[in-house]
């Protein structure tokens, strides 16, 4: 019997990336600045973590303008939703596994 931790997603082991995914799962789309402020991280930290999530296909990044000001919007992908759900299930299984022991 394998331990439930083996089902955890490596990318979501990072607390900032997990926080990003959690925040994005609660909305259709989120503006970069809003997410930065909610997570209390710097622009560079958020950008780095988003790049890794985008490369994995978990997050979609859309750039555009509001008037003449550039804006960035973020959304979780279908794959991202699935991975987050599996990761959260694995965390719950770890708690349950530990309680049975």
Secondary structure as UniProt FT lines:
FT   HELIX           4..7
FT   HELIX           10..13
FT   HELIX           15..25
FT   STRAND          30..31
FT   HELIX           32..39
FT   HELIX           43..55
FT   TURN            56..57
FT   STRAND          59..66
FT   TURN            67..68
FT   STRAND          69..76
FT   HELIX           78..100
//
